[in-house]
């Protein structure tokens, strides 16, 4: 019998979706489940987005679209990134994909040869390592624990870049930690990056509009404009606009990279559908009241989560300042038992928590930090405090 390609053996199912599916099955079986697992914003876009989609549907051409993205969408995205601080970009600096995940995969195909090195900080979004494995790249993971607020230091970056990796992948605000880099922290890292001109820089910043406490969003290219010739900014409509299922991701970067991604699009996705394109244009160009209100709501939820975790003896959770995640160090529970179930690691902990209390969280090992777990606090507000209370009870019952 013919064999599958070797790269398929390097592909792994999303650890996040495995937990989410388990929670879904338990709920279908009648269990009272509160899910803090999957990272979806759990709100819908404004009515103007649906109106744009309906209007596009009413005169749908049924034709292929542009491999790069329609001019109207590219122009809307240009205005969006100009508001963030990216100036001087044109349509030829942009390209599109079916969500930021597919864009990141395209970038891996465009920038990395088999055996090339890519470096990124841990905790990391699970897909980073998975994509590196599939394309045959070597991942250099830079461990950033809770004692350094899960943030990469200039010294760590300098050591990593001295190895001359082909790509440095950076995520701000962070999934899974919710941490946000200040202007000063970004500038310090940018100074290091400027000393290593042979490394591509990919900034996966899809939570850029979900920043709390007045920190603001900052990018390396703002601090060091010369980095623009090798920096690729990744964005999406998924998190900011409550549109994860619409699947629209975009990049802004050097023309050569945007052209390469566009060429890859011509060989697989072809284009984003007209109706989806119209919705994305409306999201970028229309009223921003929904995402702004949700950002404030998530900041308030963050305060509730952090307060609850802080009250649990031995649990350490750096204060997140963006996105909608908390990432507590739960290693105080290791070596203990809950109702006869021994907990040796984060996977044991999350399995026991789900079975005993009906609360679904994702083990930190999925993100390269096995001492922790991820809490996504986008659930309905009425479920948030009861879910946190169940976690508190679980810890109290350990022996």
TORKE-890746 format. One record per residue (C-alpha): residue number from 1; x, y, z; residue in one letter. Coordinates in nm, 3 decimals, decimal comma. Example, Ala and Ser with C-alpha at 12.3 -4.5 7.8 and 13.67 -1.06 7.14 Angstrom:
+-----+---------+---------+---------+------+
|  nr |    east |   north |      up | rest |
+-----+---------+---------+---------+------+
|   1 |   1,230 |  -0,450 |   0,780 |    A |
|   2 |   1,367 |  -0,106 |   0,714 |    S |
+-----+---------+---------+---------+------+
//
This chain:
+-----+---------+---------+---------+------+
|  nr |    east |   north |      up | rest |
+-----+---------+---------+---------+------+
|   1 |   0,000 |   0,000 |   0,000 |    X |
|   2 |   0,136 |   0,348 |  -0,082 |    X |
|   3 |   0,262 |   0,550 |   0,216 |    X |
|   4 |   0,166 |   0,897 |   0,332 |    X |
|   5 |   0,420 |   1,177 |   0,304 |    X |
|   6 |   0,662 |   1,204 |   0,596 |    X |
|   7 |   0,545 |   1,556 |   0,678 |    X |
|   8 |   0,201 |   1,421 |   0,772 |    X |
|   9 |   0,365 |   1,227 |   1,053 |    X |
|  10 |   0,499 |   1,556 |   1,187 |    X |
|  11 |   0,151 |   1,714 |   1,195 |    X |
|  12 |  -0,039 |   1,696 |   1,525 |    X |
|  13 |  -0,401 |   1,775 |   1,611 |    X |
|  14 |  -0,448 |   2,104 |   1,797 |    X |
|  15 |  -0,421 |   2,037 |   2,172 |    X |
|  16 |  -0,666 |   2,321 |   2,230 |    X |
|  17 |  -0,930 |   2,163 |   2,007 |    X |
|  18 |  -0,882 |   1,824 |   2,178 |    X |
|  19 |  -0,978 |   1,979 |   2,513 |    X |
|  20 |  -1,264 |   2,175 |   2,360 |    X |
|  21 |  -1,401 |   1,860 |   2,196 |    X |
|  22 |  -1,382 |   1,667 |   2,524 |    X |
|  23 |  -1,574 |   1,944 |   2,701 |    X |
|  24 |  -1,831 |   1,944 |   2,421 |    X |
|  25 |  -1,882 |   1,569 |   2,456 |    X |
|  26 |  -1,930 |   1,592 |   2,832 |    X |
|  27 |  -2,181 |   1,873 |   2,789 |    X |
|  28 |  -2,372 |   1,669 |   2,530 |    X |
|  29 |  -2,383 |   1,384 |   2,781 |    X |
|  30 |  -2,559 |   1,611 |   3,031 |    X |
|  31 |  -2,268 |   1,738 |   3,239 |    X |
|  32 |  -2,267 |   2,099 |   3,363 |    X |
|  33 |  -1,955 |   2,224 |   3,186 |    X |
|  34 |  -1,795 |   2,567 |   3,199 |    X |
|  35 |  -1,536 |   2,605 |   2,925 |    X |
|  36 |  -1,231 |   2,823 |   2,966 |    X |
|  37 |  -1,060 |   2,633 |   2,685 |    X |
|  38 |  -1,102 |   2,762 |   2,332 |    X |
|  39 |  -0,973 |   3,106 |   2,237 |    X |
|  40 |  -1,271 |   3,257 |   2,061 |    X |
|  41 |  -1,399 |   3,605 |   2,151 |    X |
|  42 |  -1,760 |   3,486 |   2,196 |    X |
|  43 |  -1,924 |   3,799 |   2,059 |    X |
|  44 |  -2,065 |   3,883 |   1,718 |    X |
|  45 |  -1,965 |   4,173 |   1,492 |    X |
|  46 |  -2,176 |   4,484 |   1,451 |    X |
|  47 |  -2,486 |   4,483 |   1,232 |    X |
|  48 |  -2,302 |   4,683 |   0,963 |    X |
|  49 |  -2,084 |   4,376 |   0,898 |    X |
|  50 |  -2,389 |   4,158 |   0,833 |    X |
|  51 |  -2,548 |   4,430 |   0,623 |    X |
|  52 |  -2,237 |   4,444 |   0,403 |    X |
|  53 |  -2,238 |   4,066 |   0,366 |    X |
|  54 |  -2,608 |   4,061 |   0,270 |    X |
|  55 |  -2,554 |   4,338 |   0,017 |    X |
|  56 |  -2,258 |   4,155 |  -0,137 |    X |
|  57 |  -2,461 |   3,835 |  -0,155 |    X |
|  58 |  -2,740 |   4,015 |  -0,340 |    X |
|  59 |  -2,506 |   4,096 |  -0,629 |    X |
|  60 |  -2,252 |   3,817 |  -0,599 |    X |
|  61 |  -2,063 |   3,770 |  -0,926 |    X |
|  62 |  -1,977 |   3,406 |  -0,860 |    X |
|  63 |  -1,628 |   3,475 |  -0,997 |    X |
|  64 |  -1,280 |   3,418 |  -0,860 |    X |
|  65 |  -1,135 |   3,703 |  -0,659 |    X |
|  66 |  -0,782 |   3,838 |  -0,635 |    X |
|  67 |  -0,501 |   3,617 |  -0,504 |    X |
|  68 |  -0,372 |   3,915 |  -0,309 |    X |
|  69 |  -0,711 |   4,038 |  -0,191 |    X |
|  70 |  -0,953 |   4,287 |  -0,342 |    X |
|  71 |  -0,837 |   4,646 |  -0,378 |    X |
|  72 |  -1,116 |   4,763 |  -0,149 |    X |
|  73 |  -1,012 |   4,523 |   0,126 |    X |
|  74 |  -0,645 |   4,610 |   0,087 |    X |
|  75 |  -0,729 |   4,980 |   0,111 |    X |
|  76 |  -0,942 |   4,923 |   0,421 |    X |
|  77 |  -0,659 |   4,727 |   0,581 |    X |
|  78 |  -0,410 |   5,002 |   0,494 |    X |
|  79 |  -0,623 |   5,255 |   0,682 |    X |
|  80 |  -0,652 |   5,011 |   0,972 |    X |
|  81 |  -0,276 |   4,966 |   1,005 |    X |
|  82 |  -0,208 |   5,338 |   0,954 |    X |
|  83 |  -0,419 |   5,399 |   1,264 |    X |
|  84 |  -0,195 |   5,152 |   1,449 |    X |
|  85 |   0,118 |   5,336 |   1,336 |    X |
|  86 |   0,226 |   5,155 |   1,017 |    X |
|  87 |   0,282 |   5,427 |   0,755 |    X |
|  88 |   0,419 |   5,425 |   0,404 |    X |
|  89 |   0,272 |   5,088 |   0,302 |    X |
|  90 |   0,084 |   5,028 |  -0,023 |    X |
|  91 |  -0,122 |   4,748 |  -0,172 |    X |
|  92 |   0,191 |   4,569 |  -0,297 |    X |
|  93 |   0,305 |   4,532 |   0,064 |    X |
|  94 |  -0,009 |   4,336 |   0,153 |    X |
|  95 |  -0,158 |   3,993 |   0,102 |    X |
|  96 |  -0,444 |   3,789 |   0,240 |    X |
|  97 |  -0,520 |   3,441 |   0,367 |    X |
|  98 |  -0,794 |   3,221 |   0,509 |    X |
|  99 |  -0,735 |   3,340 |   0,864 |    X |
| 100 |  -0,407 |   3,431 |   1,033 |    X |
| 101 |  -0,323 |   3,063 |   1,082 |    X |
| 102 |  -0,314 |   3,001 |   0,708 |    X |
| 103 |  -0,117 |   3,323 |   0,661 |    X |
| 104 |   0,143 |   3,200 |   0,911 |    X |
| 105 |   0,167 |   2,867 |   0,729 |    X |
| 106 |   0,215 |   3,053 |   0,402 |    X |
| 107 |   0,492 |   3,258 |   0,560 |    X |
| 108 |   0,663 |   2,943 |   0,683 |    X |
| 109 |   0,653 |   2,803 |   0,330 |    X |
| 110 |   0,779 |   3,131 |   0,186 |    X |
| 111 |   1,061 |   3,201 |   0,434 |    X |
| 112 |   1,187 |   2,867 |   0,566 |    X |
| 113 |   1,376 |   2,592 |   0,390 |    X |
| 114 |   1,387 |   2,249 |   0,549 |    X |
| 115 |   1,647 |   2,254 |   0,826 |    X |
| 116 |   1,633 |   2,634 |   0,874 |    X |
| 117 |   1,596 |   2,760 |   1,229 |    X |
| 118 |   1,301 |   2,958 |   1,362 |    X |
| 119 |   1,304 |   3,101 |   1,714 |    X |
| 120 |   1,017 |   3,212 |   1,934 |    X |
| 121 |   0,943 |   3,259 |   2,301 |    X |
| 122 |   0,761 |   3,012 |   2,523 |    X |
| 123 |   0,483 |   3,019 |   2,625 |    X |
| 124 |   0,387 |   3,018 |   2,258 |    X |
| 125 |   0,071 |   2,962 |   2,058 |    X |
| 126 |   0,056 |   2,590 |   1,986 |    X |
| 127 |   0,049 |   2,630 |   1,608 |    X |
| 128 |   0,394 |   2,791 |   1,597 |    X |
| 129 |   0,575 |   2,470 |   1,682 |    X |
| 130 |   0,334 |   2,260 |   1,476 |    X |
| 131 |   0,395 |   2,463 |   1,160 |    X |
| 132 |   0,771 |   2,455 |   1,213 |    X |
| 133 |   0,757 |   2,077 |   1,245 |    X |
| 134 |   0,547 |   2,032 |   0,931 |    X |
| 135 |   0,776 |   2,240 |   0,709 |    X |
| 136 |   1,086 |   2,072 |   0,857 |    X |
| 137 |   1,227 |   2,378 |   1,032 |    X |
| 138 |   1,422 |   2,358 |   1,359 |    X |
| 139 |   1,248 |   2,540 |   1,643 |    X |
| 140 |   1,465 |   2,719 |   1,900 |    X |
| 141 |   1,227 |   2,780 |   2,189 |    X |
| 142 |   1,321 |   3,061 |   2,429 |    X |
| 143 |   1,172 |   2,984 |   2,770 |    X |
| 144 |   1,022 |   3,282 |   2,952 |    X |
| 145 |   0,876 |   3,178 |   3,287 |    X |
| 146 |   0,645 |   3,360 |   3,528 |    X |
| 147 |   0,940 |   3,513 |   3,716 |    X |
| 148 |   1,000 |   3,729 |   3,408 |    X |
| 149 |   0,628 |   3,782 |   3,347 |    X |
| 150 |   0,640 |   3,541 |   3,052 |    X |
| 151 |   0,826 |   3,807 |   2,851 |    X |
| 152 |   1,134 |   3,771 |   2,634 |    X |
| 153 |   1,439 |   3,966 |   2,749 |    X |
| 154 |   1,691 |   4,143 |   2,521 |    X |
| 155 |   1,965 |   3,912 |   2,651 |    X |
| 156 |   1,765 |   3,601 |   2,556 |    X |
| 157 |   1,693 |   3,742 |   2,212 |    X |
| 158 |   2,057 |   3,835 |   2,158 |    X |
| 159 |   2,171 |   3,482 |   2,241 |    X |
| 160 |   1,908 |   3,334 |   2,008 |    X |
| 161 |   1,986 |   3,563 |   1,715 |    X |
| 162 |   2,358 |   3,492 |   1,747 |    X |
| 163 |   2,268 |   3,144 |   1,615 |    X |
| 164 |   2,153 |   3,319 |   1,295 |    X |
| 165 |   1,797 |   3,183 |   1,272 |    X |
| 166 |   1,616 |   3,242 |   0,946 |    X |
| 167 |   1,301 |   3,367 |   1,123 |    X |
| 168 |   1,219 |   3,526 |   1,458 |    X |
| 169 |   0,846 |   3,490 |   1,536 |    X |
| 170 |   0,699 |   3,725 |   1,796 |    X |
| 171 |   0,351 |   3,749 |   1,948 |    X |
| 172 |   0,219 |   4,065 |   2,118 |    X |
| 173 |  -0,028 |   4,067 |   2,294 |    X |
| 174 |   0,041 |   3,707 |   2,381 |    X |
| 175 |  -0,165 |   3,396 |   2,340 |    X |
| 176 |  -0,161 |   3,214 |   2,587 |    X |
| 177 |  -0,042 |   3,456 |   2,857 |    X |
| 178 |  -0,223 |   3,781 |   2,779 |    X |
| 179 |   0,101 |   3,970 |   2,843 |    X |
| 180 |   0,169 |   4,293 |   2,652 |    X |
| 181 |   0,509 |   4,448 |   2,585 |    X |
| 182 |   0,551 |   4,815 |   2,673 |    X |
| 183 |   0,694 |   5,073 |   2,436 |    X |
| 184 |   1,025 |   5,055 |   2,622 |    X |
| 185 |   1,038 |   4,674 |   2,612 |    X |
| 186 |   0,968 |   4,672 |   2,238 |    X |
| 187 |   1,237 |   4,934 |   2,177 |    X |
| 188 |   1,495 |   4,731 |   2,371 |    X |
| 189 |   1,417 |   4,417 |   2,169 |    X |
| 190 |   1,420 |   4,619 |   1,845 |    X |
| 191 |   1,772 |   4,740 |   1,925 |    X |
| 192 |   1,884 |   4,376 |   1,942 |    X |
| 193 |   1,705 |   4,286 |   1,619 |    X |
| 194 |   1,878 |   4,572 |   1,439 |    X |
| 195 |   2,216 |   4,404 |   1,503 |    X |
| 196 |   2,116 |   4,086 |   1,315 |    X |
| 197 |   2,017 |   4,183 |   0,959 |    X |
| 198 |   1,989 |   3,828 |   0,822 |    X |
| 199 |   1,684 |   3,724 |   1,024 |    X |
| 200 |   1,326 |   3,773 |   0,908 |    X |
| 201 |   1,093 |   3,915 |   1,176 |    X |
| 202 |   0,730 |   3,801 |   1,188 |    X |
| 203 |   0,505 |   3,979 |   1,438 |    X |
| 204 |   0,183 |   3,788 |   1,500 |    X |
| 205 |  -0,015 |   4,067 |   1,663 |    X |
| 206 |  -0,377 |   3,974 |   1,599 |    X |
| 207 |  -0,479 |   4,096 |   1,948 |    X |
| 208 |  -0,341 |   4,445 |   1,884 |    X |
| 209 |  -0,678 |   4,611 |   1,952 |    X |
| 210 |  -0,728 |   4,425 |   2,281 |    X |
| 211 |  -0,484 |   4,607 |   2,507 |    X |
| 212 |  -0,570 |   4,719 |   2,861 |    X |
| 213 |  -0,442 |   4,967 |   3,118 |    X |
| 214 |  -0,336 |   5,232 |   2,865 |    X |
| 215 |  -0,023 |   5,042 |   2,758 |    X |
| 216 |  -0,100 |   5,074 |   2,389 |    X |
| 217 |   0,014 |   4,858 |   2,100 |    X |
| 218 |   0,378 |   4,886 |   1,990 |    X |
| 219 |   0,576 |   4,722 |   1,713 |    X |
| 220 |   0,951 |   4,689 |   1,644 |    X |
| 221 |   0,924 |   4,889 |   1,325 |    X |
| 222 |   0,791 |   5,189 |   1,520 |    X |
| 223 |   1,109 |   5,192 |   1,728 |    X |
| 224 |   1,348 |   5,098 |   1,447 |    X |
| 225 |   1,211 |   5,196 |   1,103 |    X |
| 226 |   1,503 |   5,022 |   0,929 |    X |
| 227 |   1,354 |   4,687 |   1,035 |    X |
| 228 |   1,068 |   4,744 |   0,792 |    X |
| 229 |   1,261 |   4,583 |   0,505 |    X |
| 230 |   1,246 |   4,243 |   0,682 |    X |
| 231 |   0,947 |   4,265 |   0,917 |    X |
| 232 |   0,609 |   4,108 |   0,841 |    X |
| 233 |   0,307 |   4,215 |   1,047 |    X |
| 234 |   0,022 |   3,963 |   1,076 |    X |
| 235 |  -0,336 |   4,064 |   1,160 |    X |
| 236 |  -0,686 |   3,919 |   1,141 |    X |
| 237 |  -1,053 |   4,010 |   1,181 |    X |
| 238 |  -1,110 |   3,711 |   1,411 |    X |
| 239 |  -1,041 |   3,844 |   1,760 |    X |
| 240 |  -1,093 |   4,219 |   1,729 |    X |
| 241 |  -1,425 |   4,197 |   1,547 |    X |
| 242 |  -1,572 |   3,872 |   1,681 |    X |
| 243 |  -1,529 |   3,702 |   1,341 |    X |
| 244 |  -1,316 |   3,387 |   1,390 |    X |
| 245 |  -1,543 |   3,182 |   1,164 |    X |
| 246 |  -1,520 |   3,430 |   0,877 |    X |
| 247 |  -1,150 |   3,337 |   0,826 |    X |
| 248 |  -0,973 |   3,650 |   0,706 |    X |
| 249 |  -0,607 |   3,712 |   0,785 |    X |
| 250 |  -0,368 |   3,963 |   0,632 |    X |
| 251 |  -0,003 |   4,061 |   0,628 |    X |
| 252 |   0,186 |   4,385 |   0,575 |    X |
| 253 |   0,554 |   4,359 |   0,489 |    X |
| 254 |   0,818 |   4,379 |   0,218 |    X |
| 255 |   0,687 |   4,355 |  -0,137 |    X |
| 256 |   0,889 |   4,040 |  -0,202 |    X |
| 257 |   0,722 |   3,858 |   0,087 |    X |
| 258 |   0,373 |   3,980 |  -0,002 |    X |
| 259 |   0,433 |   3,865 |  -0,361 |    X |
| 260 |   0,548 |   3,521 |  -0,243 |    X |
| 261 |   0,240 |   3,476 |  -0,024 |    X |
| 262 |   0,017 |   3,591 |  -0,308 |    X |
| 263 |   0,179 |   3,335 |  -0,540 |    X |
| 264 |   0,122 |   3,060 |  -0,286 |    X |
| 265 |  -0,242 |   3,170 |  -0,264 |    X |
| 266 |  -0,273 |   3,126 |  -0,639 |    X |
| 267 |  -0,175 |   2,762 |  -0,591 |    X |
| 268 |  -0,418 |   2,669 |  -0,314 |    X |
| 269 |  -0,689 |   2,905 |  -0,181 |    X |
| 270 |  -0,709 |   3,124 |  -0,496 |    X |
| 271 |  -0,899 |   3,396 |  -0,311 |    X |
| 272 |  -1,124 |   3,492 |  -0,023 |    X |
| 273 |  -1,494 |   3,481 |  -0,127 |    X |
| 274 |  -1,667 |   3,807 |  -0,221 |    X |
| 275 |  -1,918 |   3,794 |   0,064 |    X |
| 276 |  -1,644 |   3,737 |   0,324 |    X |
| 277 |  -1,439 |   4,016 |   0,169 |    X |
| 278 |  -1,731 |   4,259 |   0,198 |    X |
| 279 |  -1,778 |   4,169 |   0,565 |    X |
| 280 |  -1,408 |   4,223 |   0,639 |    X |
| 281 |  -1,410 |   4,562 |   0,465 |    X |
| 282 |  -1,708 |   4,666 |   0,676 |    X |
| 283 |  -1,535 |   4,548 |   0,993 |    X |
| 284 |  -1,220 |   4,752 |   0,925 |    X |
| 285 |  -1,398 |   5,058 |   0,786 |    X |
| 286 |  -1,719 |   5,076 |   0,986 |    X |
| 287 |  -1,804 |   5,174 |   1,344 |    X |
| 288 |  -1,559 |   5,045 |   1,603 |    X |
| 289 |  -1,796 |   5,063 |   1,899 |    X |
| 290 |  -1,837 |   4,685 |   1,937 |    X |
| 291 |  -1,465 |   4,598 |   1,962 |    X |
| 292 |  -1,401 |   4,899 |   2,186 |    X |
| 293 |  -1,680 |   4,797 |   2,423 |    X |
| 294 |  -1,561 |   4,435 |   2,426 |    X |
| 295 |  -1,207 |   4,545 |   2,507 |    X |
| 296 |  -1,338 |   4,722 |   2,818 |    X |
| 297 |  -1,546 |   4,417 |   2,907 |    X |
| 298 |  -1,248 |   4,186 |   2,877 |    X |
| 299 |  -1,039 |   4,416 |   3,096 |    X |
| 300 |  -1,308 |   4,394 |   3,366 |    X |
| 301 |  -1,319 |   4,016 |   3,332 |    X |
| 302 |  -0,941 |   4,008 |   3,360 |    X |
| 303 |  -0,965 |   4,179 |   3,697 |    X |
| 304 |  -1,209 |   3,915 |   3,823 |    X |
| 305 |  -0,988 |   3,630 |   3,703 |    X |
| 306 |  -0,667 |   3,771 |   3,848 |    X |
| 307 |  -0,830 |   3,842 |   4,184 |    X |
| 308 |  -0,961 |   3,485 |   4,208 |    X |
| 309 |  -0,628 |   3,329 |   4,114 |    X |
| 310 |  -0,434 |   3,555 |   4,349 |    X |
| 311 |  -0,645 |   3,425 |   4,640 |    X |
| 312 |  -0,540 |   3,063 |   4,578 |    X |
| 313 |  -0,233 |   2,978 |   4,790 |    X |
| 314 |   0,070 |   2,890 |   4,581 |    X |
| 315 |  -0,075 |   2,989 |   4,244 |    X |
| 316 |   0,126 |   3,251 |   4,055 |    X |
| 317 |  -0,028 |   3,446 |   3,768 |    X |
| 318 |   0,144 |   3,748 |   3,612 |    X |
| 319 |  -0,119 |   4,014 |   3,544 |    X |
| 320 |  -0,226 |   3,995 |   3,178 |    X |
| 321 |  -0,280 |   4,328 |   3,004 |    X |
| 322 |  -0,428 |   4,222 |   2,672 |    X |
| 323 |  -0,610 |   3,957 |   2,468 |    X |
| 324 |  -0,846 |   3,745 |   2,685 |    X |
| 325 |  -0,625 |   3,490 |   2,856 |    X |
| 326 |  -0,471 |   3,425 |   3,195 |    X |
| 327 |  -0,189 |   3,175 |   3,237 |    X |
| 328 |  -0,145 |   3,076 |   3,602 |    X |
| 329 |   0,144 |   2,861 |   3,724 |    X |
| 330 |  -0,037 |   2,568 |   3,890 |    X |
| 331 |   0,269 |   2,360 |   3,978 |    X |
| 332 |   0,181 |   2,392 |   4,349 |    X |
| 333 |  -0,072 |   2,114 |   4,279 |    X |
| 334 |   0,182 |   1,867 |   4,140 |    X |
| 335 |   0,245 |   1,568 |   4,363 |    X |
| 336 |  -0,095 |   1,606 |   4,530 |    X |
| 337 |  -0,420 |   1,416 |   4,483 |    X |
| 338 |  -0,784 |   1,505 |   4,431 |    X |
| 339 |  -1,039 |   1,250 |   4,547 |    X |
| 340 |  -0,787 |   0,971 |   4,492 |    X |
| 341 |  -0,663 |   1,099 |   4,156 |    X |
| 342 |  -0,289 |   1,169 |   4,158 |    X |
| 343 |  -0,176 |   1,489 |   3,986 |    X |
| 344 |   0,178 |   1,474 |   3,852 |    X |
| 345 |   0,164 |   1,740 |   3,583 |    X |
| 346 |  -0,049 |   1,999 |   3,402 |    X |
| 347 |  -0,224 |   1,737 |   3,188 |    X |
| 348 |  -0,328 |   1,541 |   3,497 |    X |
| 349 |  -0,445 |   1,863 |   3,659 |    X |
| 350 |  -0,666 |   1,976 |   3,370 |    X |
| 351 |  -0,812 |   1,627 |   3,324 |    X |
| 352 |  -0,897 |   1,600 |   3,695 |    X |
| 353 |  -1,041 |   1,953 |   3,701 |    X |
| 354 |  -1,267 |   1,876 |   3,405 |    X |
| 355 |  -1,382 |   1,543 |   3,544 |    X |
| 356 |  -1,435 |   1,661 |   3,903 |    X |
| 357 |  -1,561 |   2,017 |   3,857 |    X |
| 358 |  -1,670 |   2,042 |   3,495 |    X |
| 359 |  -1,425 |   2,322 |   3,414 |    X |
| 360 |  -1,226 |   2,297 |   3,090 |    X |
| 361 |  -0,884 |   2,460 |   3,071 |    X |
| 362 |  -0,590 |   2,386 |   2,840 |    X |
| 363 |  -0,270 |   2,236 |   2,986 |    X |
| 364 |   0,028 |   2,469 |   2,965 |    X |
| 365 |   0,245 |   2,204 |   2,802 |    X |
| 366 |   0,047 |   2,265 |   2,483 |    X |
| 367 |   0,208 |   2,610 |   2,485 |    X |
| 368 |   0,556 |   2,500 |   2,589 |    X |
| 369 |   0,510 |   2,570 |   2,962 |    X |
| 370 |   0,411 |   2,252 |   3,152 |    X |
| 371 |   0,383 |   2,423 |   3,489 |    X |
| 372 |   0,078 |   2,624 |   3,386 |    X |
| 373 |  -0,266 |   2,614 |   3,229 |    X |
| 374 |  -0,450 |   2,859 |   3,005 |    X |
| 375 |  -0,777 |   3,020 |   3,105 |    X |
| 376 |  -0,972 |   3,185 |   2,824 |    X |
| 377 |  -1,221 |   3,414 |   2,997 |    X |
| 378 |  -1,450 |   3,489 |   2,703 |    X |
| 379 |  -1,733 |   3,277 |   2,843 |    X |
| 380 |  -2,063 |   3,448 |   2,931 |    X |
| 381 |  -2,013 |   3,674 |   3,234 |    X |
| 382 |  -2,264 |   3,470 |   3,434 |    X |
| 383 |  -2,036 |   3,166 |   3,403 |    X |
| 384 |  -1,709 |   3,338 |   3,490 |    X |
| 385 |  -1,727 |   3,361 |   3,869 |    X |
| 386 |  -1,889 |   3,017 |   3,914 |    X |
| 387 |  -1,614 |   2,866 |   3,700 |    X |
| 388 |  -1,343 |   3,040 |   3,901 |    X |
| 389 |  -1,513 |   2,926 |   4,223 |    X |
| 390 |  -1,494 |   2,565 |   4,102 |    X |
| 391 |  -1,120 |   2,605 |   4,036 |    X |
| 392 |  -1,075 |   2,750 |   4,384 |    X |
| 393 |  -1,267 |   2,458 |   4,534 |    X |
| 394 |  -1,057 |   2,210 |   4,341 |    X |
| 395 |  -0,735 |   2,351 |   4,483 |    X |
| 396 |  -0,882 |   2,355 |   4,835 |    X |
| 397 |  -0,969 |   1,985 |   4,807 |    X |
| 398 |  -0,617 |   1,875 |   4,710 |    X |
| 399 |  -0,436 |   1,656 |   4,958 |    X |
+-----+---------+---------+---------+------+
//
